Amino acid sequence: MKKFDEDYILVEDMVQDDYYPAFLVEKIQGLISPVIRLLENGETDRNIIQGKLDEMTLAINDLQEEFEENDSEIETVARDSIAVTIGHIMDWFHIDIDMETALRERDW
């Protein structure tokens, strides 16, 4: 089974930008981790992978209010950072799901 690149920083642009509270960035990273674990375990069924991506995206949606309460929001930099991270993960594991589909449940 292929392991994910341990040197890759999930949502790096968010990590490096003080506009995003570190504890919320860590929550997003924590929501992405199950997708990585699923793929590391060798899952290749697109429906199962998409289901995990949908679950992750809906959970990130649920963080929007918490971002606002902390004078932040999931806006352009955050959206791009999440998409770049998911794109990198999909490429790493050779999963052919386009970004619009992968993040189809987003409302940010």
C-alpha positions in Angstrom: 0.0 0.0 0.0 1.2 3.4 -0.9 1.7 5.9 1.9 1.0 9.6 1.4 3.9 12.1 1.3 4.6 12.8 4.9 6.4 16.0 4.0 3.4 17.5 2.3 1.7 20.2 4.4 -2.1 20.0 4.1 -3.8 23.3 3.3 -0.3 25.0 3.4 -1.6 28.4 2.4 -4.0 28.4 5.3 -1.3 27.2 7.7 1.0 30.1 6.6 -1.7 32.8 6.8 -2.5 34.2 10.3 -6.0 35.2 9.1 -7.0 31.5 9.7 -7.0 30.5 13.4 -4.6 27.6 13.8 -7.0 25.4 15.6 -9.5 25.7 12.8 -6.9 24.9 10.2 -6.0 21.9 12.2 -9.6 20.8 12.2 -9.6 21.0 8.4 -6.4 19.0 8.3 -8.1 16.5 10.6 -11.1 16.2 8.2 -8.8 15.6 5.2 -6.8 12.9 7.0 -9.5 10.2 6.8 -9.5 10.6 3.0 -5.8 10.0 3.0 -6.1 7.0 5.2 -8.8 5.5 3.0 -6.5 5.9 0.0 -3.4 4.6 1.8 -5.4 1.4 2.6 -5.7 0.9 -1.2 -9.3 2.0 -1.8 -9.8 2.6 -5.6 -13.6 2.5 -5.8 -14.6 6.0 -7.0 -18.0 5.8 -5.3 -16.4 5.0 -1.9 -13.8 7.7 -2.4 -16.3 10.2 -3.4 -18.5 9.4 -0.4 -15.5 10.1 1.9 -14.8 13.3 0.0 -18.4 14.3 0.4 -18.3 13.5 4.1 -15.1 15.7 4.5 -16.6 18.6 2.5 -19.9 18.6 4.5 -17.8 18.6 7.7 -15.8 21.6 6.4 -19.0 23.3 5.5 -20.0 23.0 9.2 -16.9 24.9 10.3 -18.0 28.1 8.5 -19.8 29.6 11.5 -16.9 28.8 13.7 -14.5 30.6 11.3 -16.8 33.6 11.4 -16.9 33.6 15.2 -13.2 33.8 15.1 -13.1 36.8 12.6 -12.2 34.6 9.7 -14.0 32.8 6.9 -13.5 30.1 4.3 -12.9 32.5 1.3 -10.7 32.5 -1.8 -7.4 31.6 -0.3 -8.9 28.9 1.9 -11.0 27.5 -1.0 -7.9 27.3 -3.2 -5.8 25.8 -0.5 -8.3 23.0 0.2 -8.7 22.3 -3.5 -4.9 22.3 -4.1 -4.5 19.9 -1.2 -7.3 17.5 -2.4 -5.9 17.8 -6.0 -2.4 16.8 -4.7 -3.9 13.8 -2.8 -5.9 12.6 -5.8 -2.8 12.9 -8.0 -0.6 11.2 -5.4 -2.8 8.1 -5.4 -3.7 8.3 -9.1 -7.4 8.8 -8.5 -9.2 10.4 -11.5 -11.9 12.5 -9.9 -12.1 16.1 -11.1 -12.0 18.9 -8.5 -15.6 20.0 -9.2 -16.9 16.5 -8.5 -14.5 15.9 -5.6 -15.7 19.0 -3.7 -19.3 19.0 -5.1 -20.8 19.3 -1.6 -19.0 22.6 -0.8 -20.9 25.7 0.0 -17.8 27.9 0.4 
